């Protein structure tokens, strides 16, 4: 059983940066792939970046590739999402999620995961 808690959301100007954190408690963080998803009001949930359990494989959606960077520190039970060059279309509630035995591309594409965090709001506005 994993519990996931996101932090780091907030208000940023267009072109600015934020770094989100997803910290896990419970058993088995280091055997789970972790993903970041986002959902804006009236829109479908989007899997934007996922990372394998050992951090060696990363996936990015086209909408964030080149601007966002995912990383993980298994010693700290934490996954990060560095978000740079934020755009007006990026505001959403950002969620982290965890799943075992799933490729990162599939995880981000399907969102079929076992554990979800409660989400953190990201707002981009001048």
C-alpha positions in Angstrom: 0.0 0.0 0.0 1.3 3.4 -1.0 0.2 6.9 -0.1 1.2 9.6 -2.4 1.3 13.3 -1.6 2.0 16.1 -4.1 3.5 19.4 -3.3 5.0 22.4 -5.1 2.0 23.7 -7.0 1.2 27.4 -7.1 0.9 30.5 -9.3 3.5 31.3 -11.8 3.8 33.7 -14.7 4.0 32.5 -18.3 7.5 31.4 -19.1 8.2 30.7 -15.5 9.1 27.5 -13.7 7.8 25.3 -10.9 9.0 22.0 -9.4 6.5 19.5 -8.2 7.3 16.8 -5.7 5.5 13.5 -5.1 6.5 11.9 -1.8 5.4 8.4 -1.0 4.8 6.6 2.3 4.2 2.9 2.8 5.8 -0.1 1.3 7.4 -0.6 -2.1 8.0 2.8 -3.6 11.1 1.6 -5.4 9.2 -1.2 -7.2 6.6 1.1 -8.7 6.7 3.2 -11.8 5.6 6.7 -11.0 3.7 9.1 -13.3 2.5 12.6 -13.4 -1.0 13.3 -14.8 -3.0 16.5 -15.1 -6.6 17.4 -15.6 -8.1 20.8 -16.3 -11.8 21.6 -15.8 -13.8 20.2 -18.7 -10.9 18.3 -20.1 -9.7 14.7 -20.1 -7.0 13.6 -17.8 -3.6 13.6 -19.5 -0.6 11.5 -18.6 2.3 13.9 -19.1 5.3 12.1 -17.8 6.1 8.7 -16.3 9.4 7.2 -15.0 10.4 3.6 -14.4 11.1 2.2 -11.0 14.9 2.6 -11.4 14.6 6.0 -13.1 16.3 4.8 -16.3 13.3 5.1 -18.6 11.2 8.2 -19.0 8.2 9.1 -21.1 6.9 12.5 -22.0 3.7 13.5 -23.7 4.2 15.7 -26.8 2.6 18.6 -24.9 5.4 18.8 -22.4 8.4 17.2 -24.0 11.4 19.5 -23.9 9.9 21.7 -21.2 9.3 19.3 -18.3 11.7 16.9 -16.7 10.9 14.0 -14.4 13.3 12.4 -12.0 13.2 10.3 -8.9 15.1 9.8 -5.7 14.3 6.4 -4.3 16.3 7.1 -1.1 13.8 9.9 -0.4 10.7 8.1 -1.8 10.2 11.1 -4.0 9.6 11.8 -7.6 10.0 15.3 -9.0 8.6 17.1 -12.0 10.6 20.2 -13.1 8.3 22.4 -15.2 10.0 25.1 -17.2 8.7 27.5 -19.9 5.2 27.2 -18.5 2.4 28.1 -20.9 -1.1 29.4 -20.4 -2.4 25.9 -21.5 -0.5 24.2 -18.6 -2.8 25.1 -15.7 -4.4 22.0 -14.2 -4.6 20.0 -11.1 -1.4 17.8 -11.3 -1.6 14.3 -9.8 1.1 11.7 -9.2 0.3 8.0 -9.5 2.1 4.7 -8.9 1.8 1.4 -10.6 3.8 -1.9 -10.7 4.6 -4.0 -13.7 3.7 -1.5 -16.3 5.8 0.2 -19.0 6.0 3.9 -18.6 4.5 4.7 -22.0 1.5 2.4 -21.2 1.1 3.9 -17.8 0.9 7.5 -19.1 -1.3 6.5 -22.0 -3.9 4.5 -20.0 -3.8 6.0 -16.5 -4.6 2.5 -15.2 -2.8 2.8 -11.9 -3.3 1.5 -8.5 -2.4 4.6 -6.4 -3.2 8.3 -6.8 -2.2 11.4 -4.9 -4.7 14.1 -4.0 -3.4 16.6 -6.5 -1.8 20.0 -6.5 -3.0 23.0 -8.4 -0.8 24.8 -11.0 -1.9 28.2 -12.2 -0.2 30.1 -15.0 -1.2 33.7 -15.2 0.4 37.1 -15.6 
